[in-house]
């Protein structure tokens, strides 16, 4: 019979959450300097039970964990995998290991993870354990105001990258197995129908980054507008940034390197595609925007359940339109581009930003659906679900922030602009594959003789439009105008802008 593992002085526990890597990982590096290290990843049923969680996300995490375990093993550190509530698992491990510190990155999460972290902080204080949470990205805690936030982001995220420890002293693990990867079904996590998805892990992250900066990203600024060109023209780094197989700092430094290469080549008179400069500037800006929206969740942790602007709390809230909801959730709204976008993201976990914004806007402003279930469905569909970005964008596109101009998209015009030949529509809505342009965008207008020759009938082979968008959007505008007539709404908007708005102070000489 094995003897119990003795307590080890100054054991350092590194708690991995949305940071599944060994490079540019300050908690791991700091822990390795202080004492023997052991890693932990927690499958937390309470968090995994959220409606935004899908099996595809967990499979991506598992692939990343398998690679992380191997990378830590090469450093001499073991990674424990456990299932359960954080306080209970940490308490049991503390009894076995007697660790003195918990090291982790600061996590920007929804209300459930926020409350979990509060409970862990209380437990750590009572147990005499020091929990060190270090910032990741440009999110500030605390965040006194938004003044100079953008400049501060560049300074913080632009700091030198942190190499992985050359070697660490590994703490002896507790008796028993280290823990195995847990399949989604064993955790009760269901799956949407998937055709394909991006693989997880640091290696996949760096290969994706390499192909973007060497070839795919040359026309990024233009390609990102359409789900057709964006499929390869967008960076596709979002799931790696969301689950931390790549850090914001690593992405920013890679952007700087590529910007420098392009600039040096141009100055040397070497042939450089002129599109690179604008595309790299756009990508650089969006890295900062990513943290800007995550800061909103940090400052308002109930972003997934209540509007950031209190005056808009009742705007389309609790509306129960089961037929409209079912049609939207299946991608059978009668608007080809809307249906193609939804079916694509349900099958692959990815969609370009503009199309994501359009789906939320159309669902809320045009179909008059409650923003919460819309956000939950799309959050589950997105492989790169990042709560701060997702819920900030859902609220902004649904018109609930009160400081942005509402965007009401014309579904048919978007189709004609972003998919003029109907290639994307025909890929994801094969019922329309026989229709020529322009009727692939407007199947309900197909002339009777053409429809007969093609064997197509609108309403039978493909649904008629769910609503008249001109009418429903007019109703939405009238509702919004009525709200904005209230002076209290403007006062609340000023408060939201002061707390959550994106702005830069002018340089000191202009203040």
N, C-alpha and C positions, 0 to 999 in steps of 0.2 A: 504494500500500500504506500502510495506517494505521501511524503510529508507535506504539510501545508507550506505554501510559499511564504517566507518571512517578509515582514515589512521592509521596504527599502527606503532609506533616507532620501528626501528631496526628489521623489519621483515626480516627473512632469507629464501631465496628461494633455495631449493635443487633441482637441475636439474638432473634427472636420465636419463642416456643414455644406455651405455652397462655395467650397474652395478646394476642390478635389485635385490637388496638384502638389508637387514638392518644390517647384521653382517659384520664386517671388512669393514665398509664404513666410511672412515675418513671425507668426506664432511658432511655427516649427523651428525656425532658426533661433529664436530667443530661448525656446525651451531646451534646445540642444546645448546651448551655452551654459545652462543652469544645472542640469543634472540628467539622470537617465530618463529616457523618453519612451512613452507608449502612446499609440494613436487610437482614436475611437471614432467610429461612425455609428449613428443611431438611426434605426428605422423606427419612426415614432407613429404608431397607429392613429393617434388623435390628429396629427397633421396630415397623414396619408388618407384620412377619411374625407378630406375636403373635396368639394365637387370639382375643383380645378385640377385634380390630380388624375393622371392616366397612366396605364401600364407602360406606354412608350417612354414616358419621362423616367420611370423607375428602371427600365431596361438600359437607358442611356446612363443613368447613375450607376447601375451595376457594372457596366463596361468600364466606367471611369474608376470605380472602386477596385476592380480587378487589377487595373494598371497601377493605381495608387498603391495598393498593397505590395506589388512587386517592386515599385520604385522605393518605397520605404524600407522594404526588406534589404534592398541593396545598400541602404544607409545603415543597416543594423537595427531598424525599428520595426516592431510588430504593429499591425493594425487590427484592433478588435472590432468585430461587427456584433451589434446587439439590437434586440427588438424590445421596445418598452417605453415607458414614460421617462423623461430625462432625469428627474429627481430620484426616482427609484433605481435606475441603472447606475447613476453616479454614486448613490449611496452604497450600493452593493460593491461596486468597484473600489470605493474608498476604504471599505472594510477590508478588502483583500489586498490592496496595494498601498494604502496609506499615502496617496499622492498629496503633495503640498500645494501644487498649482494646477489650475486648468487654464490652458491657452487656447484661444479661438479668435477668429475674425468676428468683428461686429456684424451681426446679421440684420438686414433690413427686411422685415417680414410683416405678415398680416397680424391681426389682433391675436390669433391663437399662438403664434410663435413669440410675439411680444410678451404675452402672459407667461408662456413657458420660460422665457429668459428671466422674467421677474422672479418666478418660483425658484429657478436655479440659483439666482443671486442670493435669495434668502437662505437657501440650503447651504450655500458655500460659506456665508457669514457664520451661520450656526455651527458648521463643521470645522471652522478654522482654516478653510481652504481659500487661497487667493485666486479669484477668477480674473484673468487679464484678457480683456477684449480689445483687439487692435483694429484700427480702421482698415477697410478694404475699398479701394476706389475713392471717390471724392465726396462721399456722404459724410456730413459733419454731425457729431453728437457731443455736446449740444450744438444747436444751430441758432445763434441769437437773431440773425436776420439774413436777408438775401443780398445785402450790399457786399460787393466784391466777391460774391460766391464764385463766379466764373474764373476770376484771377486766382482765387485760392485753390480751385480745382486743378488748374494747370500746374500750380506749385506743388501740391500734394501728390497728384498722380504722376507728375513728372520727375519725382525723386528717383535716384538710382535704383535699379532692380536688385532684388535680393537673391543671390545664388542659393541653391540647395546646400545644406550642410555637406561638407566633404565626407564626413562620417559622424555618426552620433552614437552615444552610449545608449543601448536599448535597455529599457527596464524589463525585468523578468515578468512575463505575463502571468495572470492568475491561473490556477489549476484548471484543466479542462480545455476544450477546443477554443480556438481564437474566434470562431463564428464564421458561418458560411454566408455567401450572397443569398439573399432571400428573393424568391420569385414573386412577381406581383400578385398572382392568384393566392399565394399563401398569406398575403397581407390584406386580402380582400379588395385589391385594386383592379378594377375592370379595365377593359381595353376598347377603344374605338377601333373600327375597321381601318387597318393601315395597309398601304401599298408599299411604302418605303419610309425610311427615316435615316437621319444622319447618325453615325456611330459616335460613341462617347470616348473619352480619354484624352490625355495630353498630346499623344502622338497625332491623333486625328485633328486636334485643334491647331497644331503647328503646321500640319500639311494644308489645312484649309486656309490658314493665314498666308502661307507661301504662295499658293496658287492665286489668291486674290491680289497680292501685291506684285506678282510677276506677270500676270496676264489678265485674269478675269475682271479686275477692278478698273481697267483703263477707261471704261465708259460708265462708271458707277453713278455719276451724277444724273445721267439720263436714264440708265437702265433701271434704276430703283423705282421708277414710276409705274412700271408694268410688271404684273406677275409673270409674264412671258419672258421678257428680257432679264428681269430681276432674278430669275431662277439661278442663273450663273453669274450675272453682273453684280448682284449684292454680295456682301462679304460672306454670308452664311456662318458667321462666327457667333451669332446670338445664343445658341444653346451652350456653347463653350463658355461664354461670358456669364450666362445665367447660373451654371453649375460650377463655375470656377476652375475648369480645366485650362482656362486662359484668364489672366487677370486684366483689368482695365489698364494697369500700368504697362504690362507686356504689350498690349495692343497699341497703346499710345507711343511707346518707344519704337515699336516696329513701324508705325506711321511716320514718326520723325526720321527714321533711317531712310525710308523710301522717299520721303520729301527731299531729303538731302541728296540722295542719289540722282533724282530727277533734276534738281537744281544744278548740281555739279555737271551733269551731262549736258544740260542746256547751255551753261556758261562756257563749256569746252567746245561748243559747236557740234556736238554729237547729235545724231537724229533722235529726237524724243517726241513721242506722240503728245501733242499739246493738250489732249484731254486729261492726261494724268494729273496736272496741277490742280484743276478744278475738282476732279474726283477725290483726290487726297484731302483737299480742304474740306469738302463735304463730309467725308468719313471722319476726319478729325473733329469737326463740329458735332457730329452725331454721337461720338464717344462721350463728349461733355454733356449733351442733352440726355444721354442715358442716365447719368448720375443725377442730373437735375430733376428728372421725374422720380427717381428713387428717393431723393431727398423729400419729396412731398409725402411719401408713405412714412418715412422716418418721423416727419413732423406731425403726421395725421394718421396714426396706425389703424384707424377704422375705415380707411379709404375703400375697402372692399364691401362695406355694408351701409355707409351713409354718405350723402353728398358732402363734398368739401365746402360747398356754399349752402349754409343752412336754409336759405330762402327757397332753394330748389328741391327741398326734400320730397314734396308731393308731386313733382313733375313726372308724369307717367308712372308713378310708383304703384306697385301692386296691381297693375292692369292684367286682367285674366282674359286672354284671347287665345284659347287653345288651338283653334284651327290655324291661325296665323303663326303661332309659335311652332306647331308641328311642321308646317310647311317650311319655315325658316330653318329649323334644326335639321331637316332632311335635305335641304338644298333643292326645294321644289316650289319656289316662290313665283315662277313664271317670268322672272327677270334673268335671262341667261348668264350675264356676267356675275351677278350676285350668286347664283347657284353654282357656277363654275368655281368661284373663289372659295365658297364654303366647302364644297366637295373636295377641292384640292387640299385645304388645310386639314380637313378631317382625315384625309388619306395619307398625308405626308408630314404633318406637323409644322409646315412652314408656309408663309405667305408674305409678300412684300408689305412694307409699312403702309403705303397708300391704300392698298386693298383692305388691310385690317381696319384702318380708319373708316373706310367706306362701309364695311360690313356693320360696324357699330352704329354709324350715322343712319344708315338705311333702316336697320332694325328698330331704332328708337324714334327717329324723326319721321320716317316714312311708314313703317309698319306699326308704330305706336306700341312697341313692346317694352316691358320693364327692363331697365339697364342691368339689373343684378343677374337674372338668369342668362341674359345675353353674354355678360362678362364671364360667368361661370362656364358656359359652353365653350366659348373661345379660349378661355384659360386652359381648359382641359385639352383642347385641340392643339394648342401651341406646344411644340416640343421645348421651345425656349421660354416657357412661362416664367417670367420674373415678376413677382407681385407688384413691386413699386412701379415699374414701367407699365405693366398691363392695366392696373386699376386706375392709374393716373390718366392713361390714354382713353380708357373706357369712359371715365367721367368727362374728359374734355370733349370727346367726339359726341357724347350724349348731351352736351350742353349744360353740365351740372356744376362747372367751375365758376362761371359767371364773369370771367375776365378775358375770355377768348371769343372771337367772332364765330358763331356756330357755322359749321360746314354742312350744308344740305346737298348731298350728291344726287345728280340725275342718273339713275342706274343705266339707262340706255346710252346716254352721252358718254359715260365712263367706258362702256363697252366699245363704243366706236372710237374713242380716243386711245384707249390702252390695248385694245385687241382688234385693230381695224379689219383684219382678214378672218377673224373668228377662230384662229388656230387654238388659242387657249380654251375657248368655249367648247369647241368640238372635242378637245381632249378630255374634258371633264363632264361634259353634258352630251354624251354620244347620241342621245335622242335627236339632236339637232344637226348631226353630222352631214345629213343630206342637203341641208338648206344652204343656198348661196347667200353671199353678202348682197343686200343689207338685211335679208330676212333672218339670218342667224342671230342678229341683234334684236329683231322685232318679229318673232315667229307668229304672233297674233295678226300681223299685217300681210302674211303670205297670200298672194292672189289665189283664188279658188282653183283655177286651172293648173297653176304651178303646183299647188299643194296636192291636187289629185294625181298629177303625173309623178310626183315624188312619193306618193303613198303616205303623206303626212297630214295630220289633222290637229290643229291647235285645240287644246282642251281635252284631247284624247291621248295623243302621243307625248304631249308636253303641256303642263298647266298653263292656263290663262293667267295674266298678271294678278297677283294677290290683292292689290289695291290700285287705285288711281293715284299715282304719286303727286300729281299737281294738287289734288284735293287734300290729301293727308298732310302734305308739307305746308299747304296754306293754313290748315288747322293748327299745325305745330307753331307756325310763325305767329298766329293770332294769340295762342296760349302764352308764348314767350313775351309778346308785346304787353299783354295784360300784366304779367309778372313784373316786367321792367318799369311799369308805370308807378310802382310802389317805391317811395323814397327809401324805405328800409332795405330794399334789395340793393340799391346803390351803395348804401352805407356798408352792407355786408360784403359787397364786391370790393370795396376799398380795403376792408380788413383782409380779405383773401389775397389781394394783390400784394399788400404789405408783407404778408406772412409767407406766401407761396409763389409769388410771381417771379418770372425770369427777367432780370434786369442787371445792368452794369452801372455802377457809379461812374461819372466822368472822371478823368484824371484830376489830381488835386488842384492844378492851376485853373481848372474850369469850375470847381465847386463853389 
